[in-house]
Amino acid sequence: MIRAVTVQARLLLPRSYACQAQAASRWPLVSRKPSLLDYLQLPEHHGDMSNAYPTSELAKKSCVPCSSKDLHPMSEDSAKKLLDQVNGWELTTEGGILKLHRAWKVKNFVKGLELFQLVAAIAEEEGHHPDLHLVGWNNVKIDVWTHSVRGLTDNDFILAAKINHLKLEGILSKRANAQK
Ligand SMILES: C[C@H](O)[C@H](O)[C@H]1CNC2=NC(N)=NC(=O)C2=N1
């Protein structure tokens, strides 16, 4: 009985990637559900290393608690300087609040929810959460900002960089992304 409870608990609790890898290695391969690790990709080494390296550095960092008194919103200039480390993300301002924004077209509604699940696992691990939108059944939009300071902090760029390392081949609409 204890084993059954343990197994149930393992499936439900968010866990760090390393734990997940270890846990996944112990599961019978026959019916292993894809874990978050199946969707994580390390940045491939392209010819041009100009912005592959900084992004992986950013993605290796961890967010600090948003309740920290040392957290302050960064200026728009500071945010612009960090943008080249988070490919595909742009700055937007909504209600006077500076945010990071990115949009994807996914294969279908369920794949959009799968993407949300992958992002949620990172957010829970980091204690830092994005605003998730799934509109017109296959358009995912994600906004990232630090609510406690009503602006952008390093936490937001770390979260965006980690999201950028998700392997999304099976989730994104091939047609839409081929056009990019
Ligand atoms: C107590 C806990 O740190 C806060 O509620 C966290 C949760 N996740 C968060 N996520 C974001 N994006 N901003 C926050 O201010 C924030 N605060």
The ligand as an ORCA input file, in Angstrom:
! r2SCAN-3c Opt
* xyz 0 1
  C       4.978     34.374     -2.434
  C       5.457     34.178     -3.853
  O       6.822     34.460     -3.933
  C       4.757     35.155     -4.768
  O       3.382     35.010     -4.702
  C       5.269     34.992     -6.187
  C       4.614     33.874     -6.985
  N       4.940     34.001     -8.412
  C       5.174     35.222     -8.955
  N       5.317     35.352    -10.282
  C       5.492     36.576    -10.852
  N       5.633     36.679    -12.199
  N       5.534     37.678    -10.097
  C       5.411     37.670     -8.749
  O       5.446     38.729     -8.097
  C       5.247     36.394     -8.101
  N       5.168     36.266     -6.803
*
